[in-house]
Amino acid sequence: MAMLHLGSGSSDLSNCLRHLLFPEHNQDGCRDISSSAVILNVDFAAAAIEAGRRREQEEFGGARNGIGNMRWAVVDLLDWASFKRSCDEHCGRQFNLIVEKSCTDALACGADVQLGPFSEDEREIHISRDLYSRPFAPEVAVSIYLAARFDFLRDAKQPAAAMWSIEQIQKLLASENIEGGDGGTVLWNEGVIIICRPEIVHFVYTIRRMPRNEA
């Protein structure tokens, strides 16, 4: 079992994934990745990777040199060479599962990225992560944006549409709508004045990697 956690960031999700994948491990138990499952956590920010590694050590102990089931790497996710190098170095096999929590949301909110024209080989690489995903491997992605993030996969003209299929889209209600009441009266909630709070929804997408020979 190999899992890729894209954009691990500063959340506790990495440790939660470790709890789920390695429930039998205690603070003294950490097996070598050559003979067991592995979670590869990657992020643009070195500070986020170091913070994630510290949180893992504080909660689980062991593997302080990073050799174990949990692996950490600083990766430029817009650079194929950086991505490939990290996958080869820290995992060495195709992933059974990819998890991504608002990593592309962060990219979308950042500065514009100028990308030059791709060659055919580069286009094949950049349109998806299919080269490092096992056939039928799912990717679970969480986004705060509309349920249209993967609509391009519905367009048969898009090369990625032959490699990934949309399996499921779920809405998660993060916060219910609160209105100000009659006449715009403000509400007092646990010491906070709330005039109005809109409904906040997160979207969870499950997409699945299709075999090349069936693309």
NUFI-269119 format. One record per residue (C-alpha): x, y, z; residue number from 1. Coordinates in Angstrom, 1 decimal. Example, Ala and Ser with C-alpha at 12.3 -4.5 7.8 and 13.67 -1.06 7.14 Angstrom:
ATOM        X        Y        Z     k
ATOM     12.3     -4.5      7.8     1
ATOM     13.7     -1.1      7.1     2
END
This chain:
ATOM        X        Y        Z     k
ATOM      0.0      0.0      0.0     1
ATOM      1.4      3.4     -1.0     2
ATOM     -0.4      6.7     -0.4     3
ATOM      0.5     10.1     -1.7     4
ATOM     -0.6     13.1      0.4     5
ATOM     -0.4     16.2     -1.9     6
ATOM      0.0     19.5     -0.1     7
ATOM      0.2     18.2      3.4     8
ATOM      0.3     21.8      4.7     9
ATOM     -0.1     22.6      8.4    10
ATOM     -3.1     20.4      9.3    11
ATOM     -3.3     17.2     11.3    12
ATOM     -4.5     15.2      8.4    13
ATOM     -1.1     13.4      7.9    14
ATOM     -1.3     12.0     11.5    15
ATOM     -4.9     11.0     11.0    16
ATOM     -3.9      9.1      7.8    17
ATOM     -1.2      7.3      9.7    18
ATOM     -3.7      6.3     12.4    19
ATOM     -6.0      4.9      9.7    20
ATOM     -3.3      3.1      7.7    21
ATOM     -1.1      1.9     10.6    22
ATOM     -3.4      1.3     13.5    23
ATOM     -1.2     -1.4     15.0    24
ATOM      1.8      0.9     15.3    25
ATOM      2.8      2.3     18.7    26
ATOM      5.6      4.8     19.6    27
ATOM      8.2      2.1     19.3    28
ATOM      7.0      0.5     16.1    29
ATOM      8.0      1.8     12.7    30
ATOM      8.7     -0.7      9.9    31
ATOM     11.0     -0.1      6.9    32
ATOM      9.1      1.1      3.8    33
ATOM     10.8     -1.5      1.6    34
ATOM      8.6     -4.2      3.1    35
ATOM      5.5     -2.3      4.2    36
ATOM      3.0      0.5      3.4    37
ATOM      4.1      4.1      3.1    38
ATOM      2.5      7.5      3.2    39
ATOM      4.4     10.2      1.3    40
ATOM      3.6     13.7      2.4    41
ATOM      4.7     16.4      0.0    42
ATOM      4.3     20.2      0.1    43
ATOM      5.8     23.3     -1.5    44
ATOM      6.8     24.8      1.9    45
ATOM      9.8     23.4      3.8    46
ATOM      8.4     24.9      7.0    47
ATOM      5.2     22.9      6.6    48
ATOM      7.1     19.7      6.0    49
ATOM      9.3     20.3      9.1    50
ATOM      6.2     21.1     11.2    51
ATOM      4.5     18.0     10.0    52
ATOM      7.5     15.8     10.8    53
ATOM      7.7     17.3     14.3    54
ATOM      4.0     16.6     14.9    55
ATOM      4.5     13.0     13.8    56
ATOM      7.4     12.6     16.2    57
ATOM      5.5     14.2     19.1    58
ATOM      2.5     11.9     18.6    59
ATOM      4.2      8.7     17.5    60
ATOM      7.9      8.9     18.3    61
ATOM     10.4      6.8     16.4    62
ATOM     11.8      7.2     12.8    63
ATOM     13.3     10.6     13.6    64
ATOM     15.5     10.4     10.5    65
ATOM     12.4     10.2      8.3    66
ATOM     13.0      6.5      7.4    67
ATOM      9.8      4.7      8.2    68
ATOM      6.2      4.4      7.0    69
ATOM      5.7      8.2      7.0    70
ATOM      7.9     10.1      4.5    71
ATOM      8.2     13.8      4.1    72
ATOM      9.5     15.8      1.1    73
ATOM      9.6     19.4     -0.2    74
ATOM      8.3     19.3     -3.7    75
ATOM      7.4     21.9     -6.4    76
ATOM      4.2     20.3     -7.5    77
ATOM      4.3     22.4    -10.7    78
ATOM      7.7     20.9    -11.7    79
ATOM      7.6     17.4    -13.1    80
ATOM     11.3     16.7    -12.4    81
ATOM     10.8     17.7     -8.7    82
ATOM      7.7     15.5     -8.4    83
ATOM      9.3     12.5    -10.1    84
ATOM     12.5     12.8     -8.1    85
ATOM     10.6     12.8     -4.7    86
ATOM      8.4      9.9     -5.7    87
ATOM     11.3      7.8     -6.9    88
ATOM     13.4      8.6     -3.8    89
ATOM     10.8      8.4     -1.1    90
ATOM      8.5      5.7     -2.3    91
ATOM      9.8      3.9     -5.4    92
ATOM      6.4      2.4     -6.5    93
ATOM      3.1      3.5     -7.9    94
ATOM      0.5      4.9     -5.5    95
ATOM     -2.7      3.0     -4.5    96
ATOM     -4.3      6.2     -3.3    97
ATOM     -3.8     10.0     -3.6    98
ATOM     -5.2     12.4     -1.1    99
ATOM     -5.4     16.2     -1.6   100
ATOM     -7.0     18.7      0.7   101
ATOM     -7.3     22.1     -0.9   102
ATOM     -3.8     22.1     -2.3   103
ATOM     -5.1     23.2     -5.7   104
ATOM     -7.3     25.8     -3.9   105
ATOM     -4.1     27.3     -2.5   106
ATOM     -2.5     27.4     -5.9   107
ATOM     -5.6     29.0     -7.4   108
ATOM     -5.5     31.7     -4.7   109
ATOM     -1.8     32.4     -5.3   110
ATOM      0.1     34.4     -7.9   111
ATOM     -0.5     33.7    -11.5   112
ATOM      1.8     31.0    -12.8   113
ATOM      3.2     31.4    -16.3   114
ATOM      3.5     28.0    -18.1   115
ATOM      5.1     27.8    -21.5   116
ATOM      3.9     25.5    -24.3   117
ATOM      4.4     21.8    -23.6   118
ATOM      5.9     19.3    -25.9   119
ATOM      3.7     16.2    -26.5   120
ATOM      5.7     14.3    -23.8   121
ATOM      5.4     17.1    -21.3   122
ATOM      1.7     17.5    -22.0   123
ATOM      1.3     13.7    -21.3   124
ATOM      3.1     14.2    -18.0   125
ATOM      1.4     17.4    -16.8   126
ATOM     -2.2     16.6    -17.6   127
ATOM     -2.4     14.1    -14.8   128
ATOM     -0.5     12.1    -12.2   129
ATOM     -1.3      8.9    -14.0   130
ATOM      2.4      7.8    -14.3   131
ATOM      2.6      7.4    -10.5   132
ATOM     -0.9      6.0     -9.9   133
ATOM     -1.8      2.3    -10.1   134
ATOM     -4.6      1.4    -12.5   135
ATOM     -8.0      2.0    -10.8   136
ATOM     -6.3      3.9     -8.0   137
ATOM     -8.6      6.6     -6.6   138
ATOM     -7.8     10.2     -5.8   139
ATOM     -9.8     11.9     -3.0   140
ATOM     -9.7     15.7     -3.2   141
ATOM    -11.3     18.2     -1.0   142
ATOM    -12.1     21.7     -2.2   143
ATOM    -13.9     24.8     -0.9   144
ATOM    -14.9     25.7     -4.5   145
ATOM    -17.9     24.7     -6.6   146
ATOM    -18.7     21.2     -7.7   147
ATOM    -17.1     21.9    -11.1   148
ATOM    -13.5     21.5    -10.3   149
ATOM    -13.1     18.3    -12.4   150
ATOM    -15.6     19.2    -15.1   151
ATOM    -12.8     19.1    -17.6   152
ATOM    -12.7     15.3    -17.1   153
ATOM    -16.2     15.2    -18.7   154
ATOM    -14.8     16.6    -21.9   155
ATOM    -13.7     13.8    -24.2   156
ATOM    -11.4     16.3    -26.0   157
ATOM     -9.3     16.7    -22.9   158
ATOM     -6.4     14.2    -22.8   159
ATOM     -6.8     13.7    -19.0   160
ATOM    -10.4     12.5    -19.5   161
ATOM     -9.1      9.3    -21.0   162
ATOM     -7.0      8.7    -17.9   163
ATOM     -9.3      9.7    -15.0   164
ATOM    -13.0      9.3    -14.4   165
ATOM    -15.2     11.1    -11.9   166
ATOM    -16.7      8.5     -9.5   167
ATOM    -18.4     10.6     -6.9   168
ATOM    -18.9     14.2     -5.7   169
ATOM    -20.1     14.8     -2.1   170
ATOM    -21.1     18.0     -0.3   171
ATOM    -20.0     18.5      3.3   172
ATOM    -21.7     21.1      5.3   173
ATOM    -19.0     22.9      7.3   174
ATOM    -21.3     25.7      8.7   175
ATOM    -25.0     26.3      8.5   176
ATOM    -26.5     29.5      7.3   177
ATOM    -27.3     32.1     10.0   178
ATOM    -29.5     35.1      9.3   179
ATOM    -29.9     38.2     11.4   180
ATOM    -33.5     37.6     12.3   181
ATOM    -36.5     39.9     11.9   182
ATOM    -35.6     43.4     10.8   183
ATOM    -31.9     42.5     10.6   184
ATOM    -31.5     42.0     14.4   185
ATOM    -28.1     40.8     15.2   186
ATOM    -27.6     37.5     17.0   187
ATOM    -25.4     36.9     20.0   188
ATOM    -23.7     33.6     19.9   189
ATOM    -21.1     32.6     22.5   190
ATOM    -19.8     36.1     22.9   191
ATOM    -19.7     36.9     19.2   192
ATOM    -22.0     39.2     17.4   193
ATOM    -23.3     37.6     14.2   194
ATOM    -25.1     39.7     11.7   195
ATOM    -25.2     37.0      9.0   196
ATOM    -23.2     33.9      8.2   197
ATOM    -23.6     32.1      4.9   198
ATOM    -23.7     28.4      4.5   199
ATOM    -20.2     27.0      4.1   200
ATOM    -19.8     23.9      2.0   201
ATOM    -16.8     21.8      1.1   202
ATOM    -16.8     19.4     -1.8   203
ATOM    -15.2     16.0     -1.7   204
ATOM    -14.3     14.5     -5.1   205
ATOM    -13.4     10.9     -5.8   206
ATOM    -11.8     10.4     -9.2   207
ATOM    -10.3      7.1    -10.4   208
ATOM     -7.3      6.4    -12.5   209
ATOM     -8.2      4.4    -15.7   210
ATOM     -5.8      1.8    -17.2   211
ATOM     -3.9      3.1    -20.2   212
ATOM     -4.9      0.2    -22.4   213
ATOM     -8.5      1.1    -21.9   214
ATOM     -8.0      4.8    -22.5   215
END
